[in-house]
């Protein structure tokens, strides 16, 4: 890197203004810089040191930057510390010079220093594999509902935009959502307050609609912006009744027509209540994208997941298992040492192991997060295999295929 380039972290409110101008220029006409400034100043848990910047000192300007946006996820009620690489931008005159690769090294240092279990990105296709990310949880499932499928009315139901007083209800709805999925996002009161207030200052905010009738109360989320032509619905109460869901669809149809949208697009898990009804009405499964995920430290993640892994083993035929199960990633190996169904240690491999599993480390997130079974991954990567039939069963018990879904937090 040339001497006039300087790698640094953000350090003042002036940097928020510089990032806004820089990113609005890079992404024009989208107001990505406005989103960056609001997240910089108002997003809960955000720190100035989580903004990674390269300056061209001769010109006195930012030429590349991105943010580490902190998340909290759950895996079967166990909390995980997650870092999103977000709002990534490089000035057009400086692209192709490896600036994001330089910033990524700083990002990886922070992942290690701050003990993040996972690193995630919603980024463009084909670019982030070079940094160790792999498609690991479904994202934007594109279930399209056309108006002729919705001969419903919302008579008898009232609709209003959510207010701050609704946060306890919305957090209760989040509890129901998280109970449905192996991996899910945790949004505390501060995150909900942000989504209902400061987030609306950006193009990336959402409307949260409350529907009520008698003793029933449900909600849905309609992003203000998004890719594609349809009216996007990205959240609907998991426990919604059939009559209420029909009314919600009628309401969304009305909103879509008011906004000149040709159809409704449900960005929901295929197993969500609303998605299953949509399929019953004739909607087809879309072509989903996926969260790109990297595990900064496999040992750290497995230690964080220990209560979940032990619970799975104790509920299986391996409840009395004692031995060393090795995860062989070719360039590195990890030993999981078990004693009577309890995970006693997770460490770098040493000596012999009783049972083994072999795979490329980049594919491990898709397995560990339940997105794909090892057999599915082996269809496209034949260098994945197990040491024995018993190892295969043990592996499937540890990392079963499960439904996971991540609700946005901004």
Order of alpha helices (4+ residues) and beta strands (2+ residues): beta-alpha-alpha-beta-beta-beta-alpha-beta-beta-beta-beta-alpha-beta-alpha-beta-beta-beta-beta-alpha-beta-alpha-beta-alpha-alpha-beta-beta-beta-beta-alpha-alpha-beta-alpha
